Amino acid sequence: MLLTPDAKGVFPIAPTPFLDDGTIDTASIDRLTDFYLECGATGITVLGQLGEAPKLEHGESVDVAARMIRRAGQLPVVVGVSAPGFAAMRALTREVMERGAAGVMIAPPNTLRTDDQIVGYYRQAVEAIGDDVPFVLQDYPLTFSVQMTPGVIRRIVTELPSCAMLKHEDWPGLEKISTLRGFEKDGSMRHISILCGNNGLFLDYEVERGADGANTGYCFPDMLCDVVRLNAAGEREAAHDLFDAHLPLLRYEQQPGAGLAVRKYVMMRRGLLTSAAQRKPAATMSATARAEVDHLLRRLARHDPRALVD
């Protein structure tokens, strides 16, 4: 099942579960995958930006992706393969595609500055992995320091037919979504899927601007699924009400450097992860931070019972 430009819904970014000693927690991989299936996810992304991929050996990356692909069954799994060089990207892509991945996600290196450099990089990436492999274009200037204008995204989509999806994480980025959908309407760009990241901070209006859903790792991916579903059903105010209830925790989890620790802590509290451990080097949560997150969960539980955790 290969990724197509018609993909919609929510592709949660899966964290890589570790035990306290730093070994990979395969039981939690299985629980996470089952949870994504149950909560209405339409796909999964593994080894994404907050999947701690750089901390894994090549064989570990293949094993984590392969386990999730097997467990997910018919649910498409996209694997992050971003790497400093194309040899590593090619090797990981080949192995995960052989194991049934739906496609791969490629982030730009922070050395790219001009539009021609950006387009040239993705042209070379496709040459390396093969033009038969669907790929997700990750646009996240706040982290990668690479500015992709709507025009350069249109060039990539036009020149590279294997580009199936844009992971939109620009900030502010609502006008970019409108511009890209405008290109489709005037016939100057073919249709691609647009799923949004940034922890879902702007998902409420992103889907109204034409985004197809979310591709991010917030600790309540089931809420993201509900917001996308409610919006598609025309229940705008219900979608906004649910989103607004989660916004304080979304904001807290989005903190640079601390966000993954918060996410894993909540997922552990929800019973999805055995441990909140990250592989070193890693940020840790202080007792004060944990108390703040617990407070946010209690407040959220007034509106969403899923936040009632042991």
Phi and psi restraints in degrees (value plus and minus 20) as a CYANA .aco file:
   2 LEU   PHI    -108.8   -68.8
   2 LEU   PSI     130.3   170.3
   3 LEU   PHI     -84.7   -44.7
   3 LEU   PSI     117.3   157.3
   4 THR   PHI    -142.9  -102.9
   4 THR   PSI     142.5   182.5
   5 PRO   PHI     -87.1   -47.1
   5 PRO   PSI     -24.5    15.5
   6 ASP   PHI    -117.4   -77.4
   6 ASP   PSI     -11.3    28.7
   7 ALA   PHI     -80.7   -40.7
   7 ALA   PSI     118.3   158.3
   8 LYS   PHI    -158.8  -118.8
   8 LYS   PSI     151.0   191.0
   9 GLY   PHI      75.9   115.9
   9 GLY   PSI    -157.4  -117.4
  10 VAL   PHI    -149.4  -109.4
  10 VAL   PSI     103.5   143.5
  11 PHE   PHI    -129.1   -89.1
  11 PHE   PSI      70.9   110.9
  12 PRO   PHI     -80.0   -40.0
  12 PRO   PSI     123.1   163.1
  13 ILE   PHI    -104.0   -64.0
  13 ILE   PSI      93.9   133.9
  14 ALA   PHI    -101.5   -61.5
  14 ALA   PSI     111.1   151.1
  15 PRO   PHI     -91.2   -51.2
  15 PRO   PSI     135.9   175.9
  16 THR   PHI    -109.6   -69.6
  16 THR   PSI      95.8   135.8
  17 PRO   PHI     -97.9   -57.9
  17 PRO   PSI     116.5   156.5
  18 PHE   PHI    -145.9  -105.9
  18 PHE   PSI     131.2   171.2
  19 LEU   PHI    -103.0   -63.0
  19 LEU   PSI     151.2   191.2
  20 ASP   PHI     -80.6   -40.6
  20 ASP   PSI     -45.4    -5.4
  21 ASP   PHI    -107.9   -67.9
  21 ASP   PSI     -15.5    24.5
  22 GLY   PHI      71.4   111.4
  22 GLY   PSI     -22.8    17.2
  23 THR   PHI    -100.0   -60.0
  23 THR   PSI     135.3   175.3
  24 ILE   PHI     -91.4   -51.4
  24 ILE   PSI     114.6   154.6
  25 ASP   PHI    -116.7   -76.7
  25 ASP   PSI      73.0   113.0
  26 THR   PHI     -88.4   -48.4
  26 THR   PSI     -52.7   -12.7
  27 ALA   PHI     -83.3   -43.3
  27 ALA   PSI     -58.2   -18.2
  28 SER   PHI     -91.3   -51.3
  28 SER   PSI     -51.7   -11.7
  29 ILE   PHI     -78.6   -38.6
  29 ILE   PSI     -64.2   -24.2
  30 ASP   PHI     -84.9   -44.9
  30 ASP   PSI     -63.6   -23.6
  31 ARG   PHI     -83.1   -43.1
  31 ARG   PSI     -63.3   -23.3
  32 LEU   PHI     -80.4   -40.4
  32 LEU   PSI     -67.8   -27.8
  33 THR   PHI     -81.0   -41.0
  33 THR   PSI     -64.6   -24.6
  34 ASP   PHI     -80.4   -40.4
  34 ASP   PSI     -60.3   -20.3
  35 PHE   PHI     -84.7   -44.7
  35 PHE   PSI     -63.1   -23.1
  36 TYR   PHI     -80.8   -40.8
  36 TYR   PSI     -60.3   -20.3
  37 LEU   PHI     -82.9   -42.9
  37 LEU   PSI     -62.2   -22.2
  38 GLU   PHI     -93.2   -53.2
  38 GLU   PSI     -51.7   -11.7
  39 CYS   PHI    -108.2   -68.2
  39 CYS   PSI     -21.4    18.6
  40 GLY   PHI      82.3   122.3
  40 GLY   PSI      -8.1    31.9
  41 ALA   PHI     -81.4   -41.4
  41 ALA   PSI     125.5   165.5
  42 THR   PHI    -122.4   -82.4
  42 THR   PSI     -22.9    17.1
  43 GLY   PHI    -193.7  -153.7
  43 GLY   PSI     158.0   198.0
  44 ILE   PHI    -161.0  -121.0
  44 ILE   PSI     124.2   164.2
  45 THR   PHI    -137.2   -97.2
  45 THR   PSI     109.1   149.1
  46 VAL   PHI    -139.4   -99.4
  46 VAL   PSI     130.7   170.7
  47 LEU   PHI      42.6    82.6
  47 LEU   PSI      19.5    59.5
  48 GLY   PHI    -102.4   -62.4
  48 GLY   PSI    -185.9  -145.9
  49 GLN   PHI     -77.0   -37.0
  49 GLN   PSI     -58.3   -18.3
  50 LEU   PHI    -126.6   -86.6
  50 LEU   PSI       4.0    44.0
  51 GLY   PHI    -111.7   -71.7
  51 GLY   PSI     -12.1    27.9
  52 GLU   PHI      37.1    77.1
  52 GLU   PSI      10.9    50.9
  53 ALA   PHI     -76.0   -36.0
  53 ALA   PSI     -60.9   -20.9
  54 PRO   PHI     -83.6   -43.6
  54 PRO   PSI     -35.2     4.8
  55 LYS   PHI    -109.4   -69.4
  55 LYS   PSI     -22.5    17.5
  56 LEU   PHI    -119.9   -79.9
  56 LEU   PSI     125.2   165.2
  57 GLU   PHI     -92.8   -52.8
  57 GLU   PSI     140.5   180.5
  58 HIS   PHI     -75.5   -35.5
  58 HIS   PSI     -66.5   -26.5
  59 GLY   PHI     -83.3   -43.3
  59 GLY   PSI     -55.8   -15.8
  60 GLU   PHI     -86.1   -46.1
  60 GLU   PSI     -61.0   -21.0
  61 SER   PHI     -80.2   -40.2
  61 SER   PSI     -64.3   -24.3
  62 VAL   PHI     -83.2   -43.2
  62 VAL   PSI     -63.7   -23.7
  63 ASP   PHI     -84.4   -44.4
  63 ASP   PSI     -63.4   -23.4
  64 VAL   PHI     -82.5   -42.5
  64 VAL   PSI     -67.2   -27.2
  65 ALA   PHI     -84.2   -44.2
  65 ALA   PSI     -64.5   -24.5
  66 ALA   PHI     -83.5   -43.5
  66 ALA   PSI     -58.8   -18.8
  67 ARG   PHI     -85.0   -45.0
  67 ARG   PSI     -62.4   -22.4
  68 MET   PHI     -88.7   -48.7
  68 MET   PSI     -58.0   -18.0
  69 ILE   PHI     -80.9   -40.9
  69 ILE   PSI     -65.9   -25.9
  70 ARG   PHI     -82.7   -42.7
  70 ARG   PSI     -63.4   -23.4
  71 ARG   PHI     -90.3   -50.3
  71 ARG   PSI     -51.8   -11.8
  72 ALA   PHI     -94.0   -54.0
  72 ALA   PSI     -36.6     3.4
  73 GLY   PHI      43.5    83.5
  73 GLY   PSI    -137.3   -97.3
  74 GLN   PHI    -106.9   -66.9
  74 GLN   PSI     -20.0    20.0
  75 LEU   PHI     -99.1   -59.1
  75 LEU   PSI     106.1   146.1
  76 PRO   PHI     -85.6   -45.6
  76 PRO   PSI     116.6   156.6
  77 VAL   PHI    -138.6   -98.6
  77 VAL   PSI     102.5   142.5
  78 VAL   PHI    -120.0   -80.0
  78 VAL   PSI     117.9   157.9
  79 VAL   PHI    -135.8   -95.8
  79 VAL   PSI     108.1   148.1
  80 GLY   PHI     -91.5   -51.5
  80 GLY   PSI     105.8   145.8
  81 VAL   PHI    -144.0  -104.0
  81 VAL   PSI      -5.7    34.3
  82 SER   PHI     -76.6   -36.6
  82 SER   PSI     117.5   157.5
  83 ALA   PHI    -175.4  -135.4
  83 ALA   PSI     137.7   177.7
  84 PRO   PHI     -82.0   -42.0
  84 PRO   PSI     -49.7    -9.7
  85 GLY   PHI    -150.5  -110.5
  85 GLY   PSI     140.6   180.6
  86 PHE   PHI     -95.1   -55.1
  86 PHE   PSI     -42.9    -2.9
  87 ALA   PHI     -83.0   -43.0
  87 ALA   PSI     -67.2   -27.2
  88 ALA   PHI     -86.0   -46.0
  88 ALA   PSI     -59.6   -19.6
  89 MET   PHI     -82.5   -42.5
  89 MET   PSI     -64.2   -24.2
  90 ARG   PHI     -82.8   -42.8
  90 ARG   PSI     -63.8   -23.8
  91 ALA   PHI     -84.3   -44.3
  91 ALA   PSI     -66.0   -26.0
  92 LEU   PHI     -87.4   -47.4
  92 LEU   PSI     -61.2   -21.2
  93 THR   PHI     -78.7   -38.7
  93 THR   PSI     -67.9   -27.9
  94 ARG   PHI     -78.6   -38.6
  94 ARG   PSI     -64.1   -24.1
  95 GLU   PHI     -90.4   -50.4
  95 GLU   PSI     -61.6   -21.6
  96 VAL   PHI     -94.1   -54.1
  96 VAL   PSI     -52.6   -12.6
  97 MET   PHI     -88.0   -48.0
  97 MET   PSI     -57.0   -17.0
  98 GLU   PHI     -82.9   -42.9
  98 GLU   PSI     -47.1    -7.1
  99 ARG   PHI    -111.7   -71.7
  99 ARG   PSI     -17.9    22.1
 100 GLY   PHI      88.0   128.0
 100 GLY   PSI      -6.3    33.7
 101 ALA   PHI     -81.8   -41.8
 101 ALA   PSI     129.6   169.6
 102 ALA   PHI    -102.7   -62.7
 102 ALA   PSI     -40.7    -0.7
 103 GLY   PHI     150.7   190.7
 103 GLY   PSI    -195.1  -155.1
 104 VAL   PHI    -150.6  -110.6
 104 VAL   PSI     139.3   179.3
 105 MET   PHI    -135.5   -95.5
 105 MET   PSI     113.4   153.4
 106 ILE   PHI    -146.5  -106.5
 106 ILE   PSI     101.6   141.6
 107 ALA   PHI    -116.4   -76.4
 107 ALA   PSI     130.3   170.3
 108 PRO   PHI     -99.8   -59.8
 108 PRO   PSI     124.7   164.7
 109 PRO   PHI     -89.8   -49.8
 109 PRO   PSI     131.9   171.9
 110 ASN   PHI     -96.3   -56.3
 110 ASN   PSI     -14.0    26.0
 111 THR   PHI    -106.9   -66.9
 111 THR   PSI     -30.4     9.6
 112 LEU   PHI     -98.5   -58.5
 112 LEU   PSI     114.8   154.8
 113 ARG   PHI    -145.2  -105.2
 113 ARG   PSI     -62.4   -22.4
 114 THR   PHI    -119.5   -79.5
 114 THR   PSI     142.7   182.7
 115 ASP   PHI     -79.1   -39.1
 115 ASP   PSI     -62.5   -22.5
 116 ASP   PHI     -83.0   -43.0
 116 ASP   PSI     -57.4   -17.4
 117 GLN   PHI     -85.1   -45.1
 117 GLN   PSI     -61.1   -21.1
 118 ILE   PHI     -84.7   -44.7
 118 ILE   PSI     -70.1   -30.1
 119 VAL   PHI     -82.0   -42.0
 119 VAL   PSI     -62.1   -22.1
 120 GLY   PHI     -82.2   -42.2
 120 GLY   PSI     -58.3   -18.3
 121 TYR   PHI     -82.7   -42.7
 121 TYR   PSI     -66.7   -26.7
 122 TYR   PHI     -90.4   -50.4
 122 TYR   PSI     -50.4   -10.4
 123 ARG   PHI     -82.8   -42.8
 123 ARG   PSI     -63.6   -23.6
 124 GLN   PHI     -88.7   -48.7
 124 GLN   PSI     -56.2   -16.2
 125 ALA   PHI     -81.9   -41.9
 125 ALA   PSI     -62.6   -22.6
 126 VAL   PHI     -85.9   -45.9
 126 VAL   PSI     -58.2   -18.2
 127 GLU   PHI     -80.2   -40.2
 127 GLU   PSI     -55.6   -15.6
 128 ALA   PHI     -93.7   -53.7
 128 ALA   PSI     -64.3   -24.3
 129 ILE   PHI    -112.1   -72.1
 129 ILE   PSI     -37.8     2.2
 130 GLY   PHI      84.2   124.2
 130 GLY   PSI     116.9   156.9
 131 ASP   PHI     -99.2   -59.2
 131 ASP   PSI     -16.8    23.2
 132 ASP   PHI    -113.9   -73.9
 132 ASP   PSI     -18.4    21.6
 133 VAL   PHI    -121.9   -81.9
 133 VAL   PSI      94.0   134.0
 134 PRO   PHI     -83.3   -43.3
 134 PRO   PSI     118.8   158.8
 135 PHE   PHI    -151.0  -111.0
 135 PHE   PSI     134.0   174.0
 136 VAL   PHI    -120.9   -80.9
 136 VAL   PSI     106.3   146.3
 137 LEU   PHI    -106.6   -66.6
 137 LEU   PSI      96.0   136.0
 138 GLN   PHI    -116.5   -76.5
 138 GLN   PSI      97.8   137.8
 139 ASP   PHI    -131.2   -91.2
 139 ASP   PSI      74.9   114.9
 140 TYR   PHI    -157.1  -117.1
 140 TYR   PSI      52.1    92.1
 141 PRO   PHI     -83.4   -43.4
 141 PRO   PSI     -45.6    -5.6
 142 LEU   PHI     -85.8   -45.8
 142 LEU   PSI     -47.8    -7.8
 143 THR   PHI    -120.4   -80.4
 143 THR   PSI     -62.9   -22.9
 144 PHE   PHI    -113.2   -73.2
 144 PHE   PSI     -29.6    10.4
 145 SER   PHI      40.6    80.6
 145 SER   PSI       7.3    47.3
 146 VAL   PHI    -134.9   -94.9
 146 VAL   PSI      99.6   139.6
 147 GLN   PHI    -113.5   -73.5
 147 GLN   PSI      93.0   133.0
 148 MET   PHI    -124.5   -84.5
 148 MET   PSI      91.9   131.9
 149 THR   PHI     -95.0   -55.0
 149 THR   PSI     141.9   181.9
 150 PRO   PHI     -75.1   -35.1
 150 PRO   PSI     -55.2   -15.2
 151 GLY   PHI     -83.7   -43.7
 151 GLY   PSI     -60.5   -20.5
 152 VAL   PHI     -93.1   -53.1
 152 VAL   PSI     -53.7   -13.7
 153 ILE   PHI     -83.5   -43.5
 153 ILE   PSI     -61.6   -21.6
 154 ARG   PHI     -81.1   -41.1
 154 ARG   PSI     -60.8   -20.8
 155 ARG   PHI     -81.2   -41.2
 155 ARG   PSI     -64.3   -24.3
 156 ILE   PHI     -83.8   -43.8
 156 ILE   PSI     -66.2   -26.2
 157 VAL   PHI     -82.4   -42.4
 157 VAL   PSI     -58.9   -18.9
 158 THR   PHI     -92.3   -52.3
 158 THR   PSI     -63.4   -23.4
 159 GLU   PHI     -99.1   -59.1
 159 GLU   PSI     -44.7    -4.7
 160 LEU   PHI    -143.4  -103.4
 160 LEU   PSI      74.4   114.4
 161 PRO   PHI     -81.5   -41.5
 161 PRO   PSI     -38.7     1.3
 162 SER   PHI    -100.1   -60.1
 162 SER   PSI     -23.3    16.7
 163 CYS   PHI     -95.8   -55.8
 163 CYS   PSI      89.6   129.6
 164 ALA   PHI    -122.8   -82.8
 164 ALA   PSI     -42.7    -2.7
 165 MET   PHI    -169.9  -129.9
 165 MET   PSI     126.1   166.1
 166 LEU   PHI    -125.5   -85.5
 166 LEU   PSI     104.0   144.0
 167 LYS   PHI    -111.1   -71.1
 167 LYS   PSI      84.2   124.2
 168 HIS   PHI    -109.3   -69.3
 168 HIS   PSI      95.6   135.6
 169 GLU   PHI    -156.4  -116.4
 169 GLU   PSI       4.4    44.4
 170 ASP   PHI     -92.6   -52.6
 170 ASP   PSI     138.5   178.5
 171 TRP   PHI    -174.7  -134.7
 171 TRP   PSI      86.9   126.9
 172 PRO   PHI     -95.7   -55.7
 172 PRO   PSI     130.0   170.0
 173 GLY   PHI    -160.8  -120.8
 173 GLY   PSI     -15.7    24.3
 174 LEU   PHI     -82.4   -42.4
 174 LEU   PSI     -59.9   -19.9
 175 GLU   PHI     -88.1   -48.1
 175 GLU   PSI     -49.8    -9.8
 176 LYS   PHI     -84.8   -44.8
 176 LYS   PSI     -61.5   -21.5
 177 ILE   PHI     -81.2   -41.2
 177 ILE   PSI     -66.1   -26.1
 178 SER   PHI     -80.8   -40.8
 178 SER   PSI     -60.7   -20.7
 179 THR   PHI     -85.3   -45.3
 179 THR   PSI     -63.2   -23.2
 180 LEU   PHI     -84.8   -44.8
 180 LEU   PSI     -62.2   -22.2
 181 ARG   PHI     -87.3   -47.3
 181 ARG   PSI     -49.2    -9.2
 182 GLY   PHI     -86.0   -46.0
 182 GLY   PSI     -58.0   -18.0
 183 PHE   PHI     -79.2   -39.2
 183 PHE   PSI     -60.4   -20.4
 184 GLU   PHI     -84.4   -44.4
 184 GLU   PSI     -62.8   -22.8
 185 LYS   PHI     -84.9   -44.9
 185 LYS   PSI     -56.6   -16.6
 186 ASP   PHI    -107.7   -67.7
 186 ASP   PSI     -17.2    22.8
 187 GLY   PHI      61.9   101.9
 187 GLY   PSI     -11.6    28.4
 188 SER   PHI    -109.6   -69.6
 188 SER   PSI     -24.3    15.7
 189 MET   PHI    -168.8  -128.8
 189 MET   PSI     118.3   158.3
 190 ARG   PHI     -90.6   -50.6
 190 ARG   PSI     143.9   183.9
 191 HIS   PHI     -93.4   -53.4
 191 HIS   PSI     117.1   157.1
 192 ILE   PHI    -154.2  -114.2
 192 ILE   PSI     139.6   179.6
 193 SER   PHI     -92.5   -52.5
 193 SER   PSI     120.0   160.0
 194 ILE   PHI    -142.8  -102.8
 194 ILE   PSI      90.8   130.8
 195 LEU   PHI    -133.8   -93.8
 195 LEU   PSI     125.7   165.7
 196 CYS   PHI    -132.1   -92.1
 196 CYS   PSI     126.1   166.1
 197 GLY   PHI    -129.2   -89.2
 197 GLY   PSI    -148.7  -108.7
 198 ASN   PHI      36.6    76.6
 198 ASN   PSI      12.6    52.6
 199 ASN   PHI      42.7    82.7
 199 ASN   PSI      -5.4    34.6
 200 GLY   PHI      60.6   100.6
 200 GLY   PSI      -6.8    33.2
 201 LEU   PHI     -80.0   -40.0
 201 LEU   PSI     -46.6    -6.6
 202 PHE   PHI    -141.4  -101.4
 202 PHE   PSI      -2.1    37.9
 203 LEU   PHI     -80.0   -40.0
 203 LEU   PSI     -53.7   -13.7
 204 ASP   PHI     -77.8   -37.8
 204 ASP   PSI     -62.2   -22.2
 205 TYR   PHI    -114.6   -74.6
 205 TYR   PSI     -41.8    -1.8
 206 GLU   PHI     -81.8   -41.8
 206 GLU   PSI     -63.1   -23.1
 207 VAL   PHI     -87.9   -47.9
 207 VAL   PSI     -49.9    -9.9
 208 GLU   PHI     -91.7   -51.7
 208 GLU   PSI     -44.6    -4.6
 209 ARG   PHI    -103.1   -63.1
 209 ARG   PSI     -27.8    12.2
 210 GLY   PHI      99.9   139.9
 210 GLY   PSI     -19.5    20.5
 211 ALA   PHI     -87.2   -47.2
 211 ALA   PSI     131.3   171.3
 212 ASP   PHI    -110.1   -70.1
 212 ASP   PSI     -25.8    14.2
 213 GLY   PHI     131.6   171.6
 213 GLY   PSI    -173.7  -133.7
 214 ALA   PHI    -142.2  -102.2
 214 ALA   PSI     126.9   166.9
 215 ASN   PHI    -158.4  -118.4
 215 ASN   PSI      55.4    95.4
 216 THR   PHI    -170.9  -130.9
 216 THR   PSI     155.8   195.8
 217 GLY   PHI    -137.7   -97.7
 217 GLY   PSI       3.8    43.8
 218 TYR   PHI     -68.6   -28.6
 218 TYR   PSI     126.4   166.4
 219 CYS   PHI     -89.2   -49.2
 219 CYS   PSI     -27.2    12.8
 220 PHE   PHI    -140.8  -100.8
 220 PHE   PSI      50.3    90.3
 221 PRO   PHI     -82.1   -42.1
 221 PRO   PSI     -43.9    -3.9
 222 ASP   PHI     -84.4   -44.4
 222 ASP   PSI     -53.3   -13.3
 223 MET   PHI     -86.5   -46.5
 223 MET   PSI     -61.7   -21.7
 224 LEU   PHI     -79.4   -39.4
 224 LEU   PSI     -62.5   -22.5
 225 CYS   PHI     -80.5   -40.5
 225 CYS   PSI     -61.3   -21.3
 226 ASP   PHI     -86.7   -46.7
 226 ASP   PSI     -60.9   -20.9
 227 VAL   PHI     -83.6   -43.6
 227 VAL   PSI     -64.4   -24.4
 228 VAL   PHI     -84.3   -44.3
 228 VAL   PSI     -61.8   -21.8
 229 ARG   PHI     -85.1   -45.1
 229 ARG   PSI     -65.7   -25.7
 230 LEU   PHI     -82.9   -42.9
 230 LEU   PSI     -61.0   -21.0
 231 ASN   PHI     -83.3   -43.3
 231 ASN   PSI     -63.5   -23.5
 232 ALA   PHI     -83.7   -43.7
 232 ALA   PSI     -49.5    -9.5
 233 ALA   PHI    -104.1   -64.1
 233 ALA   PSI     -19.2    20.8
 234 GLY   PHI      61.9   101.9
 234 GLY   PSI      -9.3    30.7
 235 GLU   PHI    -113.6   -73.6
 235 GLU   PSI      48.0    88.0
 236 ARG   PHI     -80.1   -40.1
 236 ARG   PSI     -69.8   -29.8
 237 GLU   PHI     -87.7   -47.7
 237 GLU   PSI     -56.2   -16.2
 238 ALA   PHI     -84.1   -44.1
 238 ALA   PSI     -59.2   -19.2
 239 ALA   PHI     -82.5   -42.5
 239 ALA   PSI     -65.3   -25.3
 240 HIS   PHI     -87.5   -47.5
 240 HIS   PSI     -58.4   -18.4
 241 ASP   PHI     -81.7   -41.7
 241 ASP   PSI     -65.8   -25.8
 242 LEU   PHI     -85.0   -45.0
 242 LEU   PSI     -64.7   -24.7
 243 PHE   PHI     -80.4   -40.4
 243 PHE   PSI     -65.2   -25.2
 244 ASP   PHI     -81.0   -41.0
 244 ASP   PSI     -55.4   -15.4
 245 ALA   PHI     -84.4   -44.4
 245 ALA   PSI     -51.5   -11.5
 246 HIS   PHI    -109.4   -69.4
 246 HIS   PSI     -31.6     8.4
 247 LEU   PHI     -77.7   -37.7
 247 LEU   PSI     -60.9   -20.9
 248 PRO   PHI     -80.0   -40.0
 248 PRO   PSI     -60.2   -20.2
 249 LEU   PHI     -92.9   -52.9
 249 LEU   PSI     -58.2   -18.2
 250 LEU   PHI     -75.1   -35.1
 250 LEU   PSI     -68.2   -28.2
 251 ARG   PHI     -80.8   -40.8
 251 ARG   PSI     -64.6   -24.6
 252 TYR   PHI     -84.1   -44.1
 252 TYR   PSI     -61.1   -21.1
 253 GLU   PHI     -91.2   -51.2
 253 GLU   PSI     -40.9    -0.9
 254 GLN   PHI     -99.6   -59.6
 254 GLN   PSI     -23.0    17.0
 255 GLN   PHI     -78.7   -38.7
 255 GLN   PSI     106.9   146.9
 256 PRO   PHI     -79.7   -39.7
 256 PRO   PSI     115.0   155.0
 257 GLY   PHI      67.2   107.2
 257 GLY   PSI     -55.7   -15.7
 258 ALA   PHI    -123.7   -83.7
 258 ALA   PSI     -33.3     6.7
 259 GLY   PHI     -80.6   -40.6
 259 GLY   PSI     -61.9   -21.9
 260 LEU   PHI     -86.8   -46.8
 260 LEU   PSI     -56.9   -16.9
 261 ALA   PHI     -82.3   -42.3
 261 ALA   PSI     -62.0   -22.0
 262 VAL   PHI     -84.5   -44.5
 262 VAL   PSI     -66.3   -26.3
 263 ARG   PHI     -79.0   -39.0
 263 ARG   PSI     -67.9   -27.9
 264 LYS   PHI     -87.9   -47.9
 264 LYS   PSI     -55.0   -15.0
 265 TYR   PHI     -82.7   -42.7
 265 TYR   PSI     -66.6   -26.6
 266 VAL   PHI     -86.2   -46.2
 266 VAL   PSI     -61.2   -21.2
 267 MET   PHI     -85.0   -45.0
 267 MET   PSI     -51.5   -11.5
 268 MET   PHI     -88.1   -48.1
 268 MET   PSI     -63.8   -23.8
 269 ARG   PHI     -81.0   -41.0
 269 ARG   PSI     -51.6   -11.6
 270 ARG   PHI    -100.3   -60.3
 270 ARG   PSI     -24.6    15.4
 271 GLY   PHI      65.1   105.1
 271 GLY   PSI      -8.7    31.3
 272 LEU   PHI    -107.5   -67.5
 272 LEU   PSI     -50.6   -10.6
 273 LEU   PHI    -137.9   -97.9
 273 LEU   PSI     122.5   162.5
 274 THR   PHI     -89.0   -49.0
 274 THR   PSI     -58.6   -18.6
 275 SER   PHI    -158.0  -118.0
 275 SER   PSI     133.6   173.6
 276 ALA   PHI    -110.8   -70.8
 276 ALA   PSI      -7.8    32.2
 277 ALA   PHI     -84.0   -44.0
 277 ALA   PSI     123.1   163.1
 278 GLN   PHI    -131.2   -91.2
 278 GLN   PSI     134.8   174.8
 279 ARG   PHI     -99.5   -59.5
 279 ARG   PSI     117.5   157.5
 280 LYS   PHI     -88.4   -48.4
 280 LYS   PSI     128.0   168.0
 281 PRO   PHI     -93.2   -53.2
 281 PRO   PSI     123.0   163.0
 282 ALA   PHI    -169.6  -129.6
 282 ALA   PSI     128.9   168.9
 283 ALA   PHI    -101.1   -61.1
 283 ALA   PSI     129.5   169.5
 284 THR   PHI    -139.6   -99.6
 284 THR   PSI     141.2   181.2
 285 MET   PHI    -120.8   -80.8
 285 MET   PSI     111.7   151.7
 286 SER   PHI     -95.4   -55.4
 286 SER   PSI     147.1   187.1
 287 ALA   PHI     -81.2   -41.2
 287 ALA   PSI     -55.1   -15.1
 288 THR   PHI     -85.4   -45.4
 288 THR   PSI     -63.2   -23.2
 289 ALA   PHI     -83.2   -43.2
 289 ALA   PSI     -62.0   -22.0
 290 ARG   PHI     -82.2   -42.2
 290 ARG   PSI     -60.1   -20.1
 291 ALA   PHI     -84.3   -44.3
 291 ALA   PSI     -57.6   -17.6
 292 GLU   PHI     -85.0   -45.0
 292 GLU   PSI     -62.5   -22.5
 293 VAL   PHI     -85.5   -45.5
 293 VAL   PSI     -60.4   -20.4
 294 ASP   PHI     -79.8   -39.8
 294 ASP   PSI     -59.3   -19.3
 295 HIS   PHI     -84.5   -44.5
 295 HIS   PSI     -63.2   -23.2
 296 LEU   PHI     -82.4   -42.4
 296 LEU   PSI     -58.8   -18.8
 297 LEU   PHI     -85.0   -45.0
 297 LEU   PSI     -61.8   -21.8
 298 ARG   PHI     -82.7   -42.7
 298 ARG   PSI     -61.8   -21.8
 299 ARG   PHI     -86.5   -46.5
 299 ARG   PSI     -61.7   -21.7
 300 LEU   PHI     -82.9   -42.9
 300 LEU   PSI     -55.7   -15.7
 301 ALA   PHI     -82.1   -42.1
 301 ALA   PSI     -39.9     0.1
 302 ARG   PHI     -84.2   -44.2
 302 ARG   PSI     -45.8    -5.8
 303 HIS   PHI    -132.8   -92.8
 303 HIS   PSI     -47.3    -7.3
 304 ASP   PHI    -156.3  -116.3
 304 ASP   PSI      87.2   127.2
 305 PRO   PHI     -83.1   -43.1
 305 PRO   PSI     -34.5     5.5
 306 ARG   PHI     -84.9   -44.9
 306 ARG   PSI     -37.2     2.8
 307 ALA   PHI    -103.3   -63.3
 307 ALA   PSI     -23.4    16.6
 308 LEU   PHI     -95.4   -55.4
 308 LEU   PSI      82.1   122.1
 309 VAL   PHI    -138.5   -98.5
 309 VAL   PSI     135.1   175.1
